[in-house]
Amino acid sequence: MSTADEQIRVSDRVKRHLDRRRREGESYNDVLERLFEEEGEHDLLAGFGRWSDDHADRVREARKKEKEKSEARNRRLSEER
């Protein structure tokens, strides 16, 4: 393992979680690497915040309908003035 010259900040809560999982002689980096391997995931952000294509399509369609309703309401209100 190489040594990085960088530090990362973590909250006290995250540090407590790491401390509970830390084995004797392990660095924090060792803990994180082990946890990622246990999860079968080496990229921390892989899949983070992603929706299925179907779910994303439903959300886009709902947004489009709401935007159309809002535009129609604004047109109606401006015509009433």
N, C-alpha and C positions, 0 to 999 in steps of 0.2 A: 504494500500500500504506500502510495506517495503522500507526502505531507503538503497540504495546501497552506498558502499564506493568507487565506481569507477566513473570515469569521462570519457566522450567520447569527442573527438574533432570533430567539424563540421566546414565547411568553413563559411565564412561570408555570402555567398549567401544562404546557407542552414539555417543559423540562422535567416536571414531576412525573409525567407519563414515561419519559425516556429513562429516568432514574429507576422507576419500578421495573422496567424491562431490561435494564442493564445487568449483565453478568459480570462476575469478578474478572477484572483485568480488561474489560471491554472499554473502548473509547466510545464516545457518542456516535462517531462515524460507523464503528463496528455494529452498534445497535441498529442504526438506521439501515445499513446494508442487510443485516440479518432479517429485519422486519420486512424489507422489500422482497427478499428472496422467499420468505415464508408465504407471502401473499402471491408469489409467482409473478410479481410485477416489478420491473426495474425502472420504469418511468413514472415518477410521482404524479405527474399531471396527465398521464394517459387516461383518456375517457372522462376527465374532470369536466363537468358542466356540459356534457354532450347529451343530446336527445336522440332517440331513434329517428330515422327519416320520417316514419309515419307520424310520430308525435310532433316533430318540427313542422310537418305539412299541416297538421290540424291547427297548430298555434298560428301559423302564417295565415291560414284561411280565416280563422276567428278574428285576427287583427285586421285583415282586409275588410271583412264585413263591418266591424266596429268603426273603421275609418270611413267607410261609405255612409254609414248611418250618421256619423258626426258631421260629415260634409253636407249631407242632405238637410240635417237639422239647422246647420249654420246658414245654408241658402234660404231655407224657409224663414228663419228669423230675420235675415237681412231684407227679404221681400216684404215682411210685415211692417217694417219701419216706414 
